[in-house]
Amino acid sequence: MAEIPTGPGPVPAPPVRTAPPARTGRPRVVAAAVEPSRRPGVVEKCNQVVAAGGSALLITADGGVGLEELSPDVETLDLTSGERKLGLNRLLVRHPGRAVARLTGRPAPCGASPLWARASASKPYRLVRPWLLWRVLRHRLAQVRVGDVDHVIIVHPNSWPVAWQLHRRNPAVTISYEVPDEVWQRAGRPVPEAPAQEQPARS
């Protein structure tokens, strides 16, 4: 252990926080799209990452809606099932009509239970949901491969808990709403060109 100076003399300088180290290989980008808003935009970003030779993982929490245009090379991880098995949610999602259907031989009702629908849409639950989703995700970190992650795309303010916790586990992870050039530069790869903007049709 280094000695702590107790007498007069020069005070050692604080450690310098350097930039994340370069790591040659495929940049790995995780998109924390836990809300369905802005889904087409994040799908496009993930497609661009894999098209340029990178690796991308799209995390959702709504059953994976709006992924029709997602490249098959993009990995996906949906947290809906895990969320419904978490704590008291396991009881709330049970539809009483299904038990009745089993006893009477009638068709079982479809969809979530009315109690779960009300609880999950309530303001108190919406406030804590981003942190509950992190609790679900931390049991799936083997699929995330945190040590290989270079960057996290935040899509919505509710993406922050996931992004922050991944950064805590791997301080080299950068976070933003886009994929910055430095992600490719750190991996020793050329920065991909921005996709060409479609020109509006002239009348």
Backbone as a chain_set.jsonl record, in Angstrom:
{"seq": "MAEIPTGPGPVPAPPVRTAPPARTGRPRVVAAAVEPSRRPGVVEKCNQVVAAGGSALLITADGGVGLEELSPDVETLDLTSGERKLGLNRLLVRHPGRAVARLTGRPAPCGASPLWARASASKPYRLVRPWLLWRVLRHRLAQVRVGDVDHVIIVHPNSWPVAWQLHRRNPAVTISYEVPDEVWQRAGRPVPEAPAQEQPARS", "coords": {"N": [[0.849, -1.193, 0.0], [0.546, 2.227, -0.804], [2.379, 4.868, 0.846], [0.904, 7.408, 2.845], [1.495, 10.79, 2.695], [2.521, 12.628, 5.551], [3.885, 14.829, 6.487], [5.412, 18.04, 5.718], [5.822, 18.881, 2.282], [5.711, 18.081, -1.259], [2.429, 17.708, -2.546], [0.942, 14.819, -3.739], [-0.216, 14.528, -7.105], [-3.644, 14.192, -8.15], [-4.997, 11.13, -9.51], [-5.0, 10.782, -13.063], [-7.77, 10.754, -15.181], [-8.084, 8.82, -17.821], [-8.933, 8.475, -21.33], [-11.302, 6.004, -22.553], [-9.842, 2.81, -23.157], [-8.391, 1.746, -26.272], [-9.769, -0.846, -28.271], [-9.293, -3.303, -30.348], [-11.401, -4.665, -32.79], [-14.805, -5.79, -33.246], [-17.033, -3.219, -32.71], [-19.324, -3.108, -30.025], [-22.641, -2.347, -29.575], [-25.274, -1.379, -27.502], [-28.706, -0.912, -27.447], [-30.911, 0.681, -25.432], [-33.957, 0.36, -25.513], [-36.409, 0.601, -23.9], [-38.916, 1.654, -23.936], [-41.642, 2.014, -26.249], [-41.537, 4.3, -27.818], [-40.003, 6.231, -30.424], [-39.1, 4.021, -31.835], [-38.692, 3.303, -34.639], [-36.425, 4.894, -35.268], [-34.357, 3.937, -33.578], [-34.169, 1.331, -34.444], [-33.164, 1.752, -37.0], [-30.622, 2.801, -36.352], [-29.407, 0.573, -35.092], [-29.381, -1.199, -37.233], [-27.595, 0.136, -38.904], [-25.247, -0.096, -37.434], [-24.636, -2.887, -37.494], [-24.45, -3.217, -40.233], [-22.141, -1.845, -40.782], [-20.25, -3.481, -39.777], [-20.236, -3.823, -37.05], [-21.462, -4.958, -33.795], [-24.705, -5.377, -32.489], [-27.169, -4.997, -29.946], [-30.521, -4.992, -29.197], [-32.562, -3.908, -26.699], [-35.729, -4.442, -25.441], [-38.985, -3.881, -23.904], [-41.602, -4.547, -24.338], [-42.656, -6.673, -25.63], [-41.405, -6.63, -28.021], [-42.347, -4.969, -30.15], [-42.785, -3.334, -33.336], [-40.529, -4.11, -34.836], [-40.234, -4.868, -37.426], [-38.586, -3.947, -39.489], [-36.083, -4.522, -38.587], [-32.738, -5.62, -38.832], [-31.773, -9.03, -39.38], [-29.33, -9.576, -38.284], [-29.08, -8.176, -35.968], [-29.056, -8.552, -32.52], [-31.628, -9.39, -30.147], [-33.368, -8.664, -27.108], [-35.933, -9.131, -25.002], [-37.688, -7.877, -22.195], [-40.183, -8.336, -21.16], [-41.437, -10.761, -20.269], [-39.86, -11.425, -18.026], [-40.351, -9.186, -16.44], [-43.027, -9.549, -15.732], [-42.833, -11.696, -14.076], [-41.725, -10.774, -11.827], [-41.531, -10.324, -8.412], [-44.471, -9.113, -6.809], [-45.754, -8.788, -9.197], [-46.091, -11.214, -10.398], [-48.393, -12.253, -9.3], [-50.275, -10.335, -9.997], [-50.565, -10.531, -12.747], [-52.045, -12.785, -13.233], [-54.883, -13.926, -14.718], [-58.129, -14.015, -13.555], [-60.17, -15.098, -15.037], [-59.094, -17.21, -16.475], [-58.798, -19.333, -14.708], [-61.469, -19.879, -14.203], [-62.224, -20.636, -16.758], [-60.836, -23.027, -17.058], [-62.203, -24.64, -15.267], [-64.787, -24.695, -16.217], [-64.593, -25.368, -18.849], [-64.778, -23.508, -20.83], [-63.665, -21.15, -23.406], [-60.507, -19.663, -22.758], [-59.837, -16.345, -21.558], [-58.165, -13.789, -23.461], [-55.112, -11.863, -23.376], [-53.763, -9.521, -20.908], [-54.458, -9.598, -17.338], [-57.196, -7.676, -15.932], [-56.462, -6.409, -13.552], [-53.642, -6.307, -13.656], [-53.359, -4.739, -15.948], [-54.367, -2.274, -15.07], [-52.644, -1.726, -12.907], [-50.058, -1.681, -14.063], [-50.269, 0.498, -15.703], [-50.476, 2.575, -14.019], [-49.44, 5.679, -12.443], [-47.568, 5.565, -10.202], [-46.373, 3.015, -10.666], [-45.281, 3.361, -13.203], [-43.277, 5.149, -12.608], [-41.397, 3.687, -11.135], [-40.819, 1.643, -12.828], [-38.582, 1.691, -14.75], [-36.398, 1.015, -13.083], [-37.186, -1.448, -12.126], [-37.058, -2.889, -14.479], [-34.332, -2.923, -14.865], [-33.654, -4.649, -12.776], [-34.651, -7.008, -13.802], [-33.056, -7.251, -16.101], [-30.474, -7.573, -15.066], [-30.235, -10.212, -14.516], [-29.795, -11.266, -16.942], [-27.369, -10.685, -17.972], [-25.391, -12.181, -19.148], [-26.159, -12.506, -21.771], [-26.052, -9.892, -22.597], [-23.332, -9.357, -22.442], [-21.482, -7.621, -20.954], [-18.781, -6.889, -20.631], [-17.891, -6.66, -23.238], [-19.215, -4.549, -24.294], [-19.255, -1.429, -25.922], [-20.697, 0.91, -26.247], [-23.738, 2.544, -25.266], [-26.926, 3.196, -26.439], [-29.25, 5.558, -25.555], [-32.704, 5.796, -25.622], [-34.904, 6.914, -24.564], [-35.887, 8.827, -21.665], [-36.381, 6.884, -19.696], [-34.544, 4.973, -20.271], [-32.252, 5.445, -18.908], [-31.607, 4.188, -16.293], [-30.806, 1.53, -17.056], [-28.673, 2.1, -18.822], [-26.913, 3.493, -17.116], [-26.316, 1.563, -15.15], [-25.03, -0.386, -16.676], [-22.78, 1.061, -17.417], [-21.63, 1.402, -14.91], [-20.742, -1.175, -14.405], [-18.978, -1.539, -16.448], [-16.774, 0.723, -16.938], [-15.701, 1.692, -19.32], [-17.71, 1.974, -21.102], [-19.519, 4.128, -23.189], [-22.143, 6.614, -23.353], [-24.934, 7.813, -25.093], [-27.347, 9.52, -27.215], [-26.885, 8.866, -29.795], [-24.644, 7.056, -32.043], [-21.483, 7.724, -31.535], [-18.565, 8.858, -33.431], [-16.226, 8.111, -32.144], [-16.597, 5.6, -31.09], [-16.158, 3.816, -33.17], [-13.565, 4.555, -33.84], [-12.092, 3.874, -31.54], [-12.17, 1.149, -31.759], [-10.545, 0.752, -33.869], [-11.596, 0.907, -36.418], [-12.892, 2.102, -39.567], [-14.866, 5.086, -39.64], [-18.258, 4.793, -40.281], [-20.023, 6.027, -43.154], [-22.539, 8.553, -43.072], [-25.982, 7.757, -43.595], [-27.461, 8.4, -46.752], [-29.671, 11.122, -47.236], [-33.046, 10.988, -48.189], [-34.31, 12.677, -50.989], [-37.001, 14.947, -51.178], [-39.845, 14.285, -53.203], [-40.382, 15.989, -56.259], [-43.04, 18.015, -57.262]], "CA": [[0.0, 0.0, 0.0], [1.348, 3.448, -0.876], [2.372, 5.658, 2.071], [0.216, 8.69, 2.793], [2.401, 11.794, 3.268], [2.003, 13.293, 6.743], [4.65, 16.018, 6.767], [5.495, 19.005, 4.617], [6.366, 18.344, 1.047], [4.78, 18.177, -2.387], [1.226, 16.881, -2.48], [0.845, 14.061, -4.997], [-1.328, 14.916, -7.975], [-4.693, 13.17, -8.246], [-4.845, 10.306, -10.713], [-5.589, 11.328, -14.277], [-8.759, 9.869, -15.775], [-7.796, 8.758, -19.249], [-10.023, 8.062, -22.209], [-11.442, 4.549, -22.622], [-8.772, 2.21, -23.961], [-8.747, 1.225, -27.594], [-9.953, -2.291, -28.277], [-9.471, -3.679, -31.743], [-12.416, -5.687, -33.008], [-16.131, -5.309, -33.617], [-17.667, -2.433, -31.654], [-20.609, -3.649, -29.574], [-23.552, -1.266, -29.191], [-26.524, -1.812, -26.894], [-29.758, 0.105, -27.49], [-31.856, 0.476, -24.327], [-35.242, 0.859, -26.02], [-37.399, -0.011, -23.007], [-40.218, 2.237, -24.265], [-41.854, 1.874, -27.7], [-41.36, 5.554, -28.542], [-38.804, 6.372, -31.26], [-38.637, 2.691, -32.229], [-38.087, 3.246, -35.983], [-35.103, 5.504, -35.277], [-33.344, 3.081, -32.952], [-34.003, 0.193, -35.346], [-32.256, 2.2, -38.066], [-29.27, 2.913, -35.794], [-28.875, -0.776, -34.903], [-29.103, -1.731, -38.57], [-26.384, 0.785, -39.408], [-24.095, -0.637, -36.708], [-24.269, -4.213, -38.008], [-24.078, -3.074, -41.64], [-20.771, -1.34, -40.816], [-19.343, -4.481, -39.221], [-20.307, -3.871, -35.598], [-22.397, -5.872, -33.149], [-25.743, -4.574, -31.843], [-28.193, -5.661, -29.149], [-31.673, -4.127, -28.959], [-33.297, -4.325, -25.499], [-37.082, -3.904, -25.395], [-39.787, -4.326, -22.753], [-42.995, -4.438, -24.775], [-42.924, -7.784, -26.525], [-40.655, -6.465, -29.262], [-43.188, -4.424, -31.22], [-42.144, -2.396, -34.251], [-39.205, -4.583, -35.25], [-40.362, -5.464, -38.756], [-37.468, -3.517, -40.337], [-34.815, -4.805, -37.911], [-31.875, -6.581, -39.51], [-31.625, -10.303, -38.659], [-28.021, -9.62, -37.626], [-29.176, -7.467, -34.686], [-29.559, -9.374, -31.416], [-32.741, -8.784, -29.411], [-33.625, -9.165, -25.755], [-37.148, -8.502, -24.485], [-37.777, -8.058, -20.748], [-41.584, -8.391, -20.751], [-41.72, -11.962, -19.491], [-39.203, -11.301, -16.73], [-41.037, -8.156, -15.654], [-44.279, -10.091, -15.209], [-42.516, -12.7, -13.064], [-40.967, -10.102, -10.774], [-42.223, -9.983, -7.174], [-45.927, -9.17, -6.805], [-46.276, -8.802, -10.569], [-46.444, -12.594, -10.718], [-49.795, -12.441, -8.891], [-51.146, -9.387, -10.679], [-50.792, -10.88, -14.148], [-52.92, -13.949, -13.349], [-56.247, -13.553, -15.101], [-59.072, -14.933, -12.883], [-61.012, -15.769, -16.02], [-58.468, -18.434, -16.962], [-59.144, -20.394, -13.76], [-62.866, -20.209, -14.458], [-62.283, -21.338, -18.038], [-60.384, -24.409, -16.865], [-63.221, -25.385, -14.531], [-66.029, -24.783, -16.987], [-64.345, -25.807, -20.207], [-64.995, -22.407, -21.771], [-62.407, -20.563, -23.915], [-59.809, -18.776, -21.82], [-59.71, -14.961, -22.042], [-56.857, -13.388, -23.983], [-54.574, -10.611, -22.868], [-53.39, -9.402, -19.497], [-55.571, -9.468, -16.403], [-57.574, -6.277, -15.706], [-55.705, -5.852, -12.422], [-52.295, -5.981, -14.152], [-53.475, -3.632, -16.891], [-54.503, -1.027, -14.301], [-51.451, -1.485, -12.08], [-48.894, -1.347, -14.884], [-50.482, 1.805, -16.321], [-50.581, 3.606, -12.973], [-48.287, 6.573, -12.36], [-46.506, 5.048, -9.319], [-45.634, 1.912, -11.287], [-44.489, 3.892, -14.308], [-42.101, 5.827, -12.06], [-40.379, 2.728, -10.67], [-40.625, 0.597, -13.831], [-37.222, 1.601, -15.304], [-35.503, 0.321, -12.161], [-37.602, -2.848, -12.119], [-36.532, -3.505, -15.699], [-32.919, -3.224, -14.625], [-33.602, -5.855, -11.946], [-34.851, -8.13, -14.713], [-31.921, -7.353, -17.018], [-29.226, -7.994, -14.424], [-30.173, -11.676, -14.561], [-29.567, -11.649, -18.34], [-26.152, -9.992, -18.397], [-24.579, -13.055, -20.0], [-26.52, -12.207, -23.155], [-25.59, -8.531, -22.892], [-21.865, -9.381, -22.555], [-21.129, -6.27, -20.522], [-17.366, -6.625, -20.853], [-17.645, -6.38, -24.647], [-20.014, -3.393, -24.729], [-18.531, -0.177, -26.123], [-21.566, 2.09, -26.233], [-25.173, 2.341, -25.022], [-27.819, 4.22, -26.982], [-30.455, 5.801, -24.777], [-33.772, 6.129, -26.547], [-35.965, 7.557, -23.794], [-35.374, 9.025, -20.297], [-36.469, 5.647, -18.924], [-33.396, 4.127, -20.609], [-31.08, 5.821, -18.116], [-31.148, 3.205, -15.305], [-30.076, 0.448, -17.719], [-27.41, 2.634, -19.328], [-26.043, 3.832, -15.987], [-25.845, 0.341, -14.495], [-24.04, -1.02, -17.55], [-21.553, 1.856, -17.296], [-21.023, 1.088, -13.601], [-20.075, -2.467, -14.499], [-17.902, -1.412, -17.431], [-16.583, 2.174, -17.081], [-15.313, 2.072, -20.677], [-18.927, 2.164, -21.899], [-19.988, 5.494, -23.377], [-23.607, 6.694, -23.403], [-25.493, 8.989, -25.769], [-28.526, 9.224, -28.029], [-26.403, 8.446, -31.108], [-23.41, 6.27, -32.009], [-20.448, 8.69, -31.93], [-17.451, 8.36, -34.236], [-15.157, 7.561, -31.314], [-16.849, 4.168, -30.878], [-15.474, 3.117, -34.264], [-12.15, 4.878, -33.772], [-11.495, 3.081, -30.47], [-12.064, -0.235, -32.226], [-9.645, 0.696, -35.012], [-12.369, 0.71, -37.643], [-13.277, 3.37, -40.198], [-16.181, 5.622, -39.271], [-19.175, 4.611, -41.423], [-20.634, 7.233, -43.694], [-23.934, 8.775, -42.714], [-26.859, 7.362, -44.698], [-27.927, 9.499, -47.599], [-31.044, 11.575, -46.985], [-33.896, 10.943, -49.371], [-34.789, 13.964, -51.445], [-38.463, 14.956, -51.376], [-40.261, 14.239, -54.604], [-40.837, 17.257, -56.789], [-44.372, 17.925, -57.894]], "C": [[0.884, 1.241, 0.0], [1.225, 4.231, 0.423], [1.668, 6.981, 1.845], [1.115, 9.737, 3.425], [1.752, 12.511, 4.43], [2.723, 14.589, 7.051], [4.65, 16.976, 5.61], [6.146, 18.376, 3.404], [5.341, 18.447, -0.058], [3.598, 17.229, -2.229], [1.093, 16.139, -3.794], [-0.377, 14.477, -5.794], [-2.377, 13.825, -8.008], [-4.515, 12.364, -9.517], [-5.58, 10.923, -11.885], [-6.554, 10.302, -14.857], [-8.593, 9.889, -17.287], [-9.037, 8.342, -20.03], [-10.132, 6.544, -22.202], [-10.399, 3.941, -23.537], [-9.288, 1.722, -25.302], [-8.825, -0.29, -27.525], [-10.273, -2.702, -29.705], [-10.502, -4.794, -31.854], [-13.73, -5.059, -33.44], [-16.694, -4.473, -32.481], [-19.022, -3.043, -31.299], [-21.451, -2.513, -29.009], [-24.83, -1.881, -28.644], [-27.515, -0.653, -26.944], [-30.785, -0.22, -26.415], [-33.199, 1.089, -24.701], [-36.381, 0.273, -25.201], [-38.785, 0.603, -23.154], [-40.402, 2.163, -25.777], [-41.66, 3.155, -28.497], [-40.026, 5.561, -29.277], [-38.254, 5.021, -31.736], [-38.053, 2.661, -33.642], [-36.671, 3.815, -36.026], [-34.037, 4.604, -34.687], [-33.135, 1.813, -33.771], [-33.023, 0.558, -36.456], [-30.823, 2.282, -37.563], [-28.641, 1.534, -35.614], [-28.532, -1.414, -36.249], [-27.817, -1.145, -39.136], [-25.139, 0.215, -38.733], [-23.674, -1.98, -37.295], [-23.865, -4.143, -39.476], [-22.634, -2.605, -41.784], [-19.776, -2.299, -40.169], [-19.334, -4.559, -37.713], [-21.305, -4.909, -35.115], [-23.413, -5.024, -32.385], [-26.728, -5.47, -31.118], [-29.288, -4.658, -28.854], [-32.467, -4.687, -27.788], [-34.655, -3.641, -25.503], [-37.796, -4.431, -24.152], [-41.267, -4.214, -23.085], [-43.382, -5.579, -25.704], [-42.218, -7.667, -27.854], [-41.506, -5.968, -30.412], [-42.358, -3.49, -32.102], [-40.774, -2.807, -34.731], [-39.224, -5.19, -36.648], [-39.162, -5.131, -39.652], [-36.109, -3.819, -39.719], [-34.034, -5.868, -38.66], [-31.799, -7.882, -38.706], [-30.281, -10.438, -37.957], [-28.012, -8.901, -36.279], [-29.752, -8.412, -33.636], [-30.691, -8.635, -30.702], [-32.889, -9.445, -28.054], [-34.834, -8.413, -25.218], [-37.333, -8.876, -23.012], [-39.201, -8.243, -20.255], [-41.876, -9.584, -19.855], [-41.105, -11.877, -18.095], [-39.868, -10.277, -15.842], [-42.286, -8.724, -15.002], [-44.052, -11.163, -14.15], [-41.861, -12.089, -11.83], [-41.864, -9.785, -9.578], [-43.733, -10.163, -7.254], [-46.533, -9.183, -8.195], [-46.737, -10.209, -10.96], [-47.913, -12.881, -10.375], [-50.734, -11.551, -9.688], [-51.471, -9.824, -12.105], [-51.732, -12.071, -14.311], [-54.358, -13.51, -13.606], [-57.225, -14.522, -14.426], [-59.959, -15.691, -13.862], [-60.419, -17.064, -16.532], [-58.775, -19.614, -16.034], [-60.584, -20.838, -13.97], [-62.994, -21.012, -15.747], [-61.845, -22.787, -17.896], [-61.448, -25.257, -16.187], [-64.475, -25.623, -15.364], [-65.84, -25.298, -18.403], [-64.584, -24.742, -21.245], [-63.661, -21.88, -22.285], [-61.805, -19.593, -22.902], [-59.717, -17.37, -22.397], [-58.286, -14.67, -22.505], [-56.402, -12.096, -23.32], [-54.281, -10.646, -21.378], [-54.624, -9.284, -18.616], [-55.92, -7.993, -16.224], [-56.773, -5.626, -14.584], [-54.3, -5.455, -12.86], [-52.337, -4.793, -15.103], [-53.575, -2.304, -16.161], [-53.226, -0.71, -13.534], [-50.272, -1.033, -12.927], [-49.029, 0.01, -15.564], [-50.536, 2.93, -15.297], [-49.307, 4.443, -12.905], [-47.213, 6.062, -11.406], [-45.699, 3.92, -9.958], [-44.768, 2.42, -12.42], [-43.22, 4.57, -13.808], [-41.004, 4.84, -11.676], [-40.048, 1.693, -11.741], [-39.215, 0.561, -14.423], [-36.25, 0.858, -14.4], [-35.888, -1.145, -12.027], [-37.068, -3.582, -13.347], [-35.045, -3.807, -15.561], [-32.781, -4.483, -13.772], [-33.801, -7.105, -12.796], [-33.596, -8.338, -15.568], [-30.675, -7.877, -16.337], [-29.114, -9.514, -14.305], [-29.91, -12.189, -15.973], [-28.276, -11.033, -18.87], [-25.231, -10.868, -19.24], [-24.89, -12.803, -21.466], [-26.061, -10.808, -23.554], [-24.087, -8.506, -23.154], [-21.294, -8.002, -22.22], [-19.67, -5.941, -20.803], [-17.026, -6.286, -22.284], [-18.352, -5.122, -25.136], [-19.129, -2.152, -24.826], [-19.413, 1.048, -25.912], [-23.008, 1.672, -25.971], [-25.941, 3.51, -25.61], [-29.008, 4.354, -26.038], [-31.521, 6.345, -25.724], [-34.831, 6.986, -25.885], [-35.384, 7.829, -22.405], [-35.433, 7.77, -19.436], [-35.361, 4.653, -19.267], [-32.224, 4.351, -19.655], [-30.669, 4.788, -17.068], [-30.353, 2.059, -15.923], [-28.711, 0.942, -18.179], [-26.426, 2.896, -18.187], [-25.475, 2.582, -15.328], [-24.839, -0.405, -15.367], [-22.711, -0.272, -17.492], [-20.86, 1.591, -15.965], [-20.231, -0.207, -13.678], [-18.943, -2.471, -15.515], [-17.679, 0.08, -17.693], [-16.136, 2.616, -18.469], [-16.518, 2.333, -21.566], [-19.262, 3.646, -21.98], [-21.5, 5.46, -23.599], [-24.014, 7.946, -24.164], [-26.713, 8.549, -26.562], [-28.141, 8.743, -29.428], [-25.228, 7.491, -30.93], [-22.287, 7.19, -32.462], [-19.307, 8.029, -32.698], [-16.397, 7.664, -33.384], [-15.367, 6.072, -31.02], [-16.117, 3.352, -31.942], [-13.969, 3.352, -34.204], [-11.436, 4.061, -32.694], [-11.299, 1.634, -30.888], [-11.141, -0.376, -33.425], [-10.35, 0.457, -36.314], [-12.72, 2.061, -38.253], [-14.675, 3.788, -39.773], [-17.118, 5.465, -40.463], [-19.765, 5.939, -41.876], [-22.089, 7.325, -43.262], [-24.822, 8.376, -43.877], [-27.358, 8.567, -45.464], [-29.377, 9.828, -47.297], [-31.832, 11.539, -48.282], [-34.399, 12.338, -49.718], [-36.303, 13.913, -51.641], [-38.803, 15.009, -52.864], [-40.782, 15.599, -55.049], [-42.184, 17.071, -57.491], [-44.321, 18.52, -59.299]], "O": [[1.871, 1.295, 0.733], [0.159, 4.28, 1.037], [1.811, 7.602, 0.792], [1.475, 9.596, 4.594], [0.605, 12.95, 4.347], [2.205, 15.392, 7.826], [3.959, 16.751, 4.616], [6.933, 17.437, 3.522], [4.208, 18.863, 0.187], [3.764, 16.079, -1.823], [1.128, 16.756, -4.859], [-1.439, 14.746, -5.232], [-2.041, 12.645, -7.905], [-3.947, 12.854, -10.494], [-6.648, 11.514, -11.723], [-6.21, 9.13, -15.008], [-8.928, 10.874, -17.944], [-10.044, 7.917, -19.462], [-9.161, 5.86, -21.881], [-10.1, 4.503, -24.591], [-10.449, 1.341, -25.449], [-8.054, -0.936, -26.815], [-11.377, -2.479, -30.202], [-10.467, -5.758, -31.089], [-13.76, -3.934, -33.938], [-16.824, -4.984, -31.369], [-19.776, -3.446, -32.185], [-21.033, -1.809, -28.089], [-25.4, -2.791, -29.246], [-27.194, 0.46, -26.528], [-31.448, -1.255, -26.468], [-33.538, 2.19, -24.265], [-37.219, -0.461, -25.726], [-39.739, 0.112, -22.55], [-39.422, 2.239, -26.518], [-41.622, 3.113, -29.727], [-39.046, 4.975, -28.817], [-37.059, 4.905, -32.009], [-37.005, 2.046, -33.842], [-35.811, 3.289, -36.732], [-32.934, 4.51, -35.225], [-32.029, 1.273, -33.791], [-32.154, -0.239, -36.809], [-29.899, 1.876, -38.269], [-27.471, 1.341, -35.944], [-27.512, -2.089, -36.38], [-27.038, -1.851, -39.776], [-24.098, 0.059, -39.372], [-22.493, -2.195, -37.567], [-23.025, -4.925, -39.922], [-21.971, -2.918, -42.773], [-18.597, -1.973, -40.028], [-18.517, -5.28, -37.138], [-21.909, -5.637, -35.903], [-23.039, -4.064, -31.711], [-27.08, -6.549, -31.593], [-29.017, -3.584, -28.317], [-32.986, -5.801, -27.86], [-34.738, -2.414, -25.56], [-37.289, -5.303, -23.446], [-42.082, -3.842, -22.241], [-44.331, -5.46, -26.478], [-42.405, -8.511, -28.731], [-41.407, -6.48, -31.527], [-41.356, -2.93, -31.66], [-39.934, -1.951, -35.009], [-38.323, -5.947, -37.008], [-38.768, -5.948, -40.484], [-35.083, -3.416, -40.267], [-34.588, -6.888, -39.072], [-31.764, -7.84, -37.476], [-30.109, -11.325, -37.12], [-27.041, -9.005, -35.529], [-30.812, -9.003, -33.841], [-30.71, -7.405, -30.66], [-32.578, -10.622, -27.875], [-34.772, -7.203, -25.002], [-37.16, -10.032, -22.627], [-39.422, -8.301, -19.045], [-42.493, -9.435, -18.801], [-41.75, -12.217, -17.103], [-39.949, -10.462, -14.627], [-42.576, -8.417, -13.846], [-44.972, -11.504, -13.406], [-41.488, -12.803, -10.9], [-42.848, -9.059, -9.717], [-44.228, -11.199, -7.697], [-47.697, -9.548, -8.361], [-47.662, -10.367, -11.757], [-48.586, -13.647, -11.066], [-51.85, -11.952, -10.018], [-52.548, -9.515, -12.613], [-52.178, -12.344, -15.426], [-54.96, -12.805, -12.795], [-57.169, -15.724, -14.686], [-60.439, -16.785, -13.564], [-61.157, -17.94, -16.983], [-58.985, -20.739, -16.489], [-60.886, -22.031, -13.922], [-63.78, -21.956, -15.821], [-62.41, -23.676, -18.533], [-61.589, -26.443, -16.484], [-65.139, -26.649, -15.217], [-66.812, -25.628, -19.082], [-64.592, -25.042, -22.439], [-62.625, -22.132, -21.669], [-62.515, -18.807, -22.275], [-59.538, -17.214, -23.605], [-57.326, -15.245, -21.993], [-57.207, -11.34, -22.776], [-54.512, -11.641, -20.691], [-55.701, -8.916, -19.085], [-55.043, -7.138, -16.347], [-56.445, -4.442, -14.651], [-53.813, -4.389, -12.484], [-51.453, -3.937, -15.07], [-52.956, -1.32, -16.564], [-52.778, 0.436, -13.511], [-49.561, -0.101, -12.552], [-48.03, 0.611, -15.959], [-50.629, 4.103, -15.662], [-48.227, 3.974, -13.265], [-46.034, 6.114, -11.756], [-44.478, 3.871, -9.81], [-43.637, 1.962, -12.588], [-42.201, 4.571, -14.498], [-39.821, 5.118, -11.867], [-39.089, 0.937, -11.582], [-38.68, -0.535, -14.591], [-35.371, 0.148, -14.887], [-35.021, -1.997, -11.834], [-36.676, -4.746, -13.266], [-34.556, -4.814, -16.072], [-31.89, -5.297, -14.014], [-33.189, -8.141, -12.537], [-33.133, -9.466, -15.736], [-29.882, -8.57, -16.975], [-28.038, -10.043, -14.029], [-29.812, -13.397, -16.189], [-28.111, -10.877, -20.08], [-24.382, -10.354, -19.968], [-24.0, -12.875, -22.313], [-25.721, -10.567, -24.713], [-23.613, -7.731, -23.985], [-20.713, -7.32, -23.064], [-19.359, -4.811, -21.178], [-15.982, -5.686, -22.54], [-18.121, -4.674, -26.259], [-18.349, -1.864, -23.918], [-18.945, 2.092, -25.458], [-23.448, 0.601, -26.39], [-25.647, 4.67, -25.321], [-29.694, 3.371, -25.754], [-31.26, 7.244, -26.523], [-35.572, 7.702, -26.559], [-34.463, 7.124, -21.994], [-34.612, 7.608, -18.533], [-35.249, 3.607, -18.628], [-31.305, 3.534, -19.601], [-29.475, 4.516, -16.946], [-29.33, 1.655, -15.371], [-27.701, 0.276, -17.951], [-25.247, 2.558, -18.287], [-24.293, 2.539, -14.985], [-23.892, -0.995, -14.847], [-21.645, -0.887, -17.515], [-19.631, 1.558, -15.903], [-19.162, -0.318, -13.077], [-18.05, -3.316, -15.45], [-18.323, 0.65, -18.574], [-16.184, 3.809, -18.771], [-16.369, 2.858, -22.669], [-19.285, 4.34, -20.964], [-22.066, 4.435, -23.978], [-23.488, 9.028, -23.902], [-27.07, 7.371, -26.583], [-28.998, 8.26, -30.168], [-24.858, 7.155, -29.805], [-22.142, 7.424, -33.662], [-19.108, 6.816, -32.63], [-15.744, 6.73, -33.848], [-14.404, 5.362, -30.731], [-15.527, 2.315, -31.638], [-13.187, 2.445, -34.488], [-10.31, 3.607, -32.901], [-10.373, 0.968, -30.427], [-10.962, -1.476, -33.948], [-9.778, -0.133, -37.231], [-12.832, 3.056, -37.537], [-15.555, 2.95, -39.573], [-16.809, 5.951, -41.551], [-19.975, 6.85, -41.076], [-22.776, 6.315, -43.108], [-24.47, 8.623, -45.031], [-27.64, 9.618, -44.889], [-30.208, 8.936, -47.124], [-31.366, 11.99, -49.328], [-34.854, 13.083, -48.85], [-36.827, 12.951, -52.202], [-38.143, 15.68, -53.657], [-41.517, 16.271, -54.326], [-42.41, 16.096, -58.208], [-45.334, 18.542, -59.998]]}, "num_chains": 1, "name": "protein.A"}
